[in-house]
Amino acid sequence: MSVKARYKTLAVTTDYWRPGEDYLQNIIDSIKAKVKDNDFVTVSEKAISMALGNIVDESSVRPSWLARLLARYWMRYIWGCVLGPLCHLKKKTIRRFRAYPLEEGSAHKQVALKQAGFLQALMHGSEGGVDGSNLPYSYVSLPLGDAQKIAQKIQERVEEGLGKKVAILIVDTDKTYSLGGFHFTPRPKPINGIRSRGGFMAYVCGRFLKLRRRATPIAIAGSEIGVEEALEISDVSNRARGFGAGRNVWDMAEWFGVSLTSVTWDMLDRVEHKPIVIVRRREPKQVK
């Protein structure tokens, strides 16, 4: 049976979560007429980071010489000519690497170096969970510092406010790669059972070998499911959620027909956002 056949998904549309959003109440209000006992409620890490104001304005960042080298040479030549093809990336993506913006890109690499370290800064995007897609202007979101504590808080609020026993998963779109029962990701701090080390090398290895890749669960509360099921739930929810204004900053800018740093809050308000996905196990068919 396919993964999709084992689960039902319901993507919940909400307003765009800006900094200062009461995301806990928003979750309660959004799922109260839809959720049932034993459901899995998955929430986008980026949406929570936005609501918490866990973001950085890269327009105010002064790049170091190393950040400028990464933008000019590593991104344009190594990713654009060597690693991009090696990782089987799309030709359109590779063309974007070869024209990587130097000023904006240098600032972004500086944030990646500071927040995630050198090996993560060698990634072509979402370095250590630092991500600018579906954010306005020059803002990027940062990974949550204590995702497990936040997941537990959401789970407790749902049980207290709605009287429903559910499991909460916080999910990141960055991929986990699987080789049999061995799971690894370039993204820092996934759930236990998924290895995170090597930075960009984990990404290159997974892509080059064409390993199975799925969205990464970074926290689980209210359930003791195994790693494999957590990955399945994360992936089906990620597919149901979609990509908002685009998979990356280039897609987002093209969507709105503006430059990379000219997307506004109002533009993003007009896009359908689905930060919450309810996932439910399908009942096995009764044999007559």
Phi, psi and omega in degrees: 000135180289160178301316181301324181288340181275345185226147168257143178235145175225105178280130185256119181277134178226173169294162175293127182278112177264166176305135182095355179298137173279081187293331179296313178293325178298319178297313180302310182296326186282331186252354191300328180265004187237330189277150177232164175304143177073008173287160169255126177251113180259141182231137178293128177300318183298319180298320178293317178301318178299312182299326180278355183073025181274063187224163179228138175268106185288346179293342180261005184269136176260114184288146173277172177298324180293318178298321179293322176296318179298318181291316186281318188253310183296312182289313186287323187254314182287309176287322184287334185240335185244295187289325179303304176298322181298326181270008177061035179282158182294151180300324179297320179295317180296320177299322178295320177299318183293340176247031184305128183294128188285314182289305180297320180294323178295318177297319179296317179295328177296317177297318179298317178299316182290317187276328190234343179099171188296312183297326177287324180295343177282351173295159179274347180185164182048047184294111181063023181090005176277116192219136181253358181290142181062028171235150182276164172050232182254021182281146170229150176267151178252155177294153180292140181287321180222075184297326182296318179296321180292318178300318179296321180295318178297315181299318180293320180294322179294316180294320181289317186276329185244351181067026181248136176266105183232165172256139179251129173240130170263128191235141175246145181289340177303143192270146166256136181255142185234133173235096189064235179265011179259123185239134179214155183213148172285346185281128180292151170058055170280185177291162176301139181104346174248124182277140180227103177196158177094349179055233186296337181295326177296319178296312182299316180299312181297317181287317182298319181277357180055044179287160176299132182232138182218158177302153189258121172282129181249351176197145176223134175224140177090008180201155177242040179294157180283172182298317183299315179291324177299321178293319179298314181295318179300318184288317180293326179289323179296320178294321179290329183289322184079195188237018177058240181274358178153160180289333184210180184292329178293313178299319181297315180296319178295321180304316183266350179072037181228178177286170185302328184249021183249008175289133184254167175301316182297323176300314181292330177298334183277350182271146177284121182246137182228071183287345183242133174228127175269127180242132184229133175294138175283141177288136178295142180291137180282131179271123182274000000 
